[in-house]
Structure formats: structure tokens, C-alpha cells
Amino acid sequence: MKHSHKTGTIWTALSHIITAVIGSGVLSLSWSMSQLGWIAGPITMFAFASVTLTSAFLLCDCYKSLGLDSGLHRNASYLEAVRRILGKKSALVCGVIVQINFIKVGVVYTITSSISMRAIQVSNCYHSEGHEAACEYGTTYYMLIFGIIQVIVSQIPNFRNIKWLSAIAATMSFAYSIIGSGLGLAKVIENGEINGSIGGVPASNAADKVGLVAQALGDIAFAFPFSVIFLEIMDTLKPSPPEKVTMKKASVTAVCITTFFYMSCGGLGYAAFGNSTPGNLLTGFGFYEPYWLIDFANACVVVHLVGGYQVFTQPLYASFERWFASNFPDSVFVHGELKEIPSLRLNLLRLCFRTAYVALTTGFAVMFPYFNQVVGVAGSVNFWPVVVYFPVEMYLVQKNIGPWTSTSIVLRLYCFLTLIVMVFAFIGSVKGLIDARFSV
């Protein structure tokens, strides 16, 4: 196999991972901390970081596997690895789950971007008319703007062509995470005390508290989402040093960096606002001034999510387009390029399919524009199968580990415990989404 196209390094891998991980989920972490409190909040954050890193290490051993011809093959995608290691039935189930994962990320990123765009307008309104002004604006218009941007950017042919976009997006994610943490710290200093409590925000009854805790777990789960594109990132790396070595270093570095930022944003936001912590740290208007800095932070969110959307959807585009290419080898619609725009290598399939996909995610976002609730559902719906179950099963097969060995027992117990947590988070998040939908 030729590797001339594989030019990635630890730095490009790091930028891809950070672009994928530090996303809209970071903005809800202060709210999640406020629901869990000062003890359970940080512990939960570190637990999810540990699960994500465990998944990365397991997947590193799944990049190369034996095929039916007994030759060593590289698995260029998560789904390809499942198909080759676990078989077609598992791949069929995994395929549905992975596509749902890509779609829900697209929906959440569309919602978050629209909220940040609106926050810029609201911030300017408050600055010019006072903090008591009724600065209320809708989000649908901004969702449509984000959708149009994604239709254009989605015409980038493949994952390897977006490393420049990932680098910009990663820089933006650092910028707004630092600004959010800095504003939280400034608020703590201004208050002269650390707000919050060990038990978190009190609720009117035990059932409501349990539901909010479950939703907080879903929100945190959404903040650690890069396992599904792990092998795509790994497949961009140079073969020397071995991809496995480079990817493990990049994963450890990325998870440590993101966990630090998550703890900073989540902890300082909760310390600043206590029981009044907003659902979105940069758009809940606990901060009004300096308005230009808030505007800049929200602009960084939008730019980052433009890139983040592509990091998650390019693998989906590639999967569907490979299927069309293999099933319709002689189709001009599938293979022909539009000569009118040769520099973009456009063809009708890419233009139509990717535009339709963006329209789908934008439509769902318009229907369910509830940030915290949607993030909770999105985080819990397939975190377990993508981040825990399939990596564990593939690792056990790859290493030929027997069912009653100590390694197998520990990994299956790990699977069972994380399943219970995510079912709990999913039920609570769905309840929160239903309540939000019918309370309008």
C-alpha cells in the first residue's frame, strides 16, 4: 500500500482531536458542574476523560488487522475496523449508530452556532441600550446562515483536505475556552468569594434533581466525542514513526489539554455564578462587559464549529460516497466533475448529497433549539456503544483474549458499569428535552 498521501504528524493529529473534542460541549460544563456540585462534578469530569483515553488506547490496537486473505490491512475508519474485526452484523449495527452520531453532532453544532451568533447581537444591544433592555432575538435566521456556510464548506473533497480548517478551528476553541475561564475568574475576584456547594443546585423535589443530574452527565459525555473519528485521524499520519505511537502521544496530550480547559471553564463558571450558573457560559449573559470580548469569544465559537462540523461530517460523506461509487461505477452523476468549477472538483453527487445532509441537520436544529437538553440527549445516546462497547469488543478479538481471563472480565465489567451510567443519563436527558419542548 502506498503512503505518499499520508503526511500527518502529531501536531496535525492534535489539532484534529482538539477541534473534535473542545466543541460546543465546553459551554455547558459550568451548568453541569452546578448540577453535580464541587465533589461529584470534578470526579465525573475526570471519569469521562479516563473513559475517552481508554477508548483511544484500545482503538490504537484496531488500526491494523488481519483480513480474509491473512494480510495486514489498515482500517481507515471506525466502521471499517468494526466490519473487518467483528464481522458484517456488528458493522451493520455500528453503521447505524455512527451515522446517528454524526447527525446529532451536526444538529448540536448548528444550534450552538446560532445561539452564539444571536448572543453577539444581544450583547451589542445590551451595551447600547442597557442591561435591562428587552434584547430578544430568534435563532432560526442564524441557523440558516450556518447551514449555508456548511453547504459551501462541505464541498471540500475529503478529510485530508481540511487540516488547515482544523488548525484554525483548534485555535478558536482555545481562544473561547480561555476567554470563558478568564471571565469566570474575573467574576470570582469581583464577588470576593467562591460560589456553589458540595451538593450542587437544589431542586424543588428529588425527581427533578435526579433528572438534572442525569442531564448533566449527558452534557459531559457530549464533551468527549472524538472516538468515532479516531481512526480517520490516525489514517492521515505518516507511517514513520508508527501511527500507533504518534496517535497515543497525541491522544494523551489532547485529553490532558481538554480536561484542563474543561475543569477551568466548568469550575470557574460555577464558582462565579453558583446556583445561577447559565446553561451556556458565553450566551447566558452572566457576563455583560466587556461586550467586545464576549462578541469575540462567540465569534470564535462560530468559526470553531464551522470546522468542527466538517471534522465530524467528512467521514460520513466519505462513507456514503464510497458506497455510491462502488455500486454505480459508470455513473456520470457519481464520478463526473463539473467543468464549470474545476478548482473545487465538484460533482453532482457531492453537491446534492452534502447539501441535502446539511439541510437535514439544520431542519432538526430548527425543530429542537434547546441547547442544554439537546446536548444531554446527544451526549448520552451513543456514547456507550461508540466510546466503550465496540472498542472493547474489537480489542478483545484483536488480542485474542479469552472470555474468562482477568483482562476480559475487567473490560466487560467496565462496559456494564458505563452502560448503566449512560442509560441513566439518556433517560434524564430525554425527559428534559420533552419538558422543554412542551413547556413552550
Secondary structure by P-SEA (a helix, b strand, c coil): cccccccccaaaaaaaaaaacccccccaaaaaaaaacaaaaaaaaaaaaaaaaaaaaaaaaaccccccccbbbbbccaaaaaaaaccaaaaaaaaaaaaaaaaaaaaaaaaaaaaaaaaaaaaaaaaacccccccccccaaaaaaaaaaaaaaaccccccccaaaaaaaaaaaaaaaaaaaaaaaaaaaaacbbbbcccccccccaaaaaaaaaaaaaaaaaacccccaaaaaaaaccccccaaaaaaaaaaaaaaaaaaaaaaaaaaaaaacccccccccccccccccaaaaaaaaaaaaaaaaaaaaaaacaaaaaaaaaaaaaaccccccccccccccccccccaaaaaaaaaaaaaaaaaaaacccaaaaaaaaacccccccccaaaaaaaaaaaccccccaaaaaaaaaaaaaaaaaaaaaaaaaaaaaaaaaac
